């Protein structure tokens, strides 16, 4: 199968973060949990191994991380939506920086509607495979500053995608990404649609 390469498909930022406390507010009660959702741009090349980006951590390995969810990718195009939502609901006008969604890779030119389970992304010597979309939880709402953020992520389909690492190597900001289509039997958009209708158990 001939690979598809589009100049707009690029790696904008590589992000990583350590596990740290995160405060979740429910009503008048604040609960302290731990999370690795706070990612910061590394601003330099970074090695990606079978379990993810060097220096990155996840708090709950039953939800994030592992071989099938080693790397989390998020389209930068969706940042406009989240910036507008935070400005409207929280009066927050400072734009979110790459990594704010908890993603390891912030990209351009790769939307959820473009991708299917089994598609592969070639970034020079690194080869990644699409496994599934993110299923947002309450920690994302805490990170965004308002509880309904997780519901919005599911409703919009702006979930980002998880990737497994087929070929490890070094990633660099600004690299082009080549999309290698797989069998294309189940799309990321289809999974998101079924999850929105409460049918997760039919899938996994």
C-alpha positions in Angstrom: 0.0 0.0 0.0 1.4 3.4 -1.0 1.9 5.7 2.0 0.2 9.1 2.1 2.3 12.1 2.9 0.8 15.6 3.4 3.0 18.5 4.3 0.6 19.7 7.0 1.1 16.5 9.0 3.8 17.5 11.4 4.9 17.0 14.9 4.5 20.4 16.6 5.6 19.5 20.2 6.9 16.6 22.3 5.5 16.8 25.9 6.2 14.9 29.1 5.4 15.2 32.8 5.9 13.6 36.1 3.1 12.3 38.4 2.0 15.1 40.7 -1.0 16.0 42.9 -4.2 17.2 41.2 -7.1 18.7 43.2 -10.6 17.6 42.0 -13.5 19.7 43.3 -17.0 18.1 43.7 -19.5 20.5 45.1 -17.7 22.2 48.1 -15.3 19.3 48.6 -11.8 19.2 47.1 -10.2 15.8 46.7 -6.4 15.3 46.2 -5.5 12.7 43.6 -2.3 12.0 41.7 -2.0 12.4 37.9 0.5 12.7 35.1 -1.8 14.9 33.1 0.3 18.0 33.4 2.7 17.7 30.4 5.2 20.4 29.4 6.8 20.8 26.0 10.4 19.4 26.1 11.6 21.7 23.4 14.2 19.2 22.3 14.5 15.7 20.7 13.2 12.9 22.9 13.5 9.1 22.7 10.3 7.1 22.4 10.5 3.5 23.7 7.9 0.7 23.8 6.4 2.2 27.0 6.4 5.8 25.9 8.4 9.1 25.9 11.5 9.3 28.0 10.9 11.1 31.3 7.1 10.8 31.1 5.0 9.2 33.8 1.4 8.0 34.2 -0.4 7.6 37.6 -3.0 5.1 36.7 -1.6 2.4 34.3 -5.0 0.8 34.1 -6.2 3.8 32.1 -3.1 5.3 30.5 0.2 3.9 29.5 1.2 0.3 28.8 2.1 -1.1 25.4 -1.2 -0.2 23.7 -1.4 3.3 25.2 2.3 4.2 25.3 1.9 7.5 23.5 -1.0 10.0 23.5 -1.4 12.2 20.4 -3.6 15.3 20.3 -4.4 17.5 17.3 -3.4 21.1 17.8 -6.4 22.2 15.7 -8.7 21.5 18.7 -7.0 24.0 20.9 -9.1 26.7 19.4 -12.2 25.1 20.9 -10.8 24.6 24.3 -9.4 28.1 24.5 -12.8 29.5 23.5 -14.6 27.3 26.1 -12.2 28.4 28.9 -12.6 32.1 27.9 -16.4 31.8 27.9 -16.8 29.7 31.1 -13.8 30.7 33.2 -12.8 34.1 31.7 -9.4 32.5 31.0 -7.8 34.3 28.1 -4.3 32.9 28.3 -4.0 30.4 25.5 -3.3 26.8 26.5 0.2 25.5 25.7 1.0 22.2 23.9 0.7 19.4 26.4 -2.3 20.9 28.2 -4.5 18.0 27.1 -2.1 15.6 28.7 -0.7 14.6 25.3 2.8 13.5 24.5 2.6 14.5 20.9 0.9 17.7 19.7 0.4 17.5 16.0 -1.0 19.3 13.0 -2.8 17.7 10.1 -4.0 14.5 11.9 -7.6 14.6 13.1 -9.6 11.8 14.7 -11.8 11.6 11.6 -8.7 10.8 9.5 -7.6 7.8 11.5 -8.5 4.1 11.9 -7.4 1.5 14.3 -4.3 -0.1 12.8 -3.1 2.9 10.8 0.5 3.7 11.3 2.4 6.9 11.7 6.0 7.0 10.4 8.1 9.8 11.8 11.6 9.2 10.3 12.8 6.0 12.0 10.0 6.0 14.6 6.9 3.9 13.7 3.7 4.3 15.8 0.3 2.5 15.5 -3.1 3.8 16.2 -4.9 1.8 18.9 -7.9 3.7 20.2 -9.2 7.2 21.2 -8.9 8.6 24.7 -11.9 8.0 27.0 -11.9 11.2 29.1 -12.3 11.1 32.9 -12.8 13.5 35.7 -9.1 14.4 35.9 -9.4 16.1 32.5 -12.2 18.3 33.9 -10.0 19.2 36.8 -7.1 20.0 34.5 -9.3 22.2 32.3 -10.9 23.9 35.3 -14.5 22.9 34.8 -16.2 19.5 35.3 -18.1 19.4 32.0 -14.9 19.4 30.0 -14.8 15.6 29.9 -18.3 15.5 28.6 -17.4 18.1 25.9 -14.5 16.0 24.8 -16.7 13.0 24.2 -19.5 15.0 22.6 -17.2 16.8 20.1 -15.0 13.7 19.3 -12.0 15.9 20.1 -10.5 13.0 22.1 -7.0 12.5 20.6 -5.6 9.0 20.0 -3.5 6.5 21.8 -0.5 4.9 19.9 1.6 1.8 20.4 5.3 2.0 19.6 6.2 -0.4 16.7 9.7 1.0 16.1 11.4 3.0 18.9 13.7 5.9 18.1 14.2 9.7 18.6 11.5 12.2 17.9 12.2 15.9 17.1 9.8 18.8 17.0 8.9 19.9 13.5 9.3 16.5 11.9 6.9 15.5 9.1 4.5 12.6 9.7 3.7 10.0 7.1 0.3 8.2 7.4 0.4 4.5 6.5 -3.2 3.3 6.2 -4.0 -0.1 7.8 -6.9 -2.5 7.2 -9.4 0.3 8.0 -12.1 -1.8 9.5 -12.8 0.3 12.6 -12.4 4.1 12.6 -11.6 6.3 15.6 -14.7 8.3 14.7 -16.8 5.1 15.0 -15.4 4.3 18.4 -16.1 7.8 19.6 -19.6 7.6 18.3 -20.3 4.4 20.1 -18.8 5.6 23.3 -21.0 8.7 23.1 -24.0 6.4 22.9 -22.9 4.4 25.9 -21.7 1.3 24.1 -18.1 1.1 25.3 -18.6 -2.5 26.4 -19.5 -3.5 22.9 -16.0 -2.5 21.8 -13.6 -3.5 24.5 
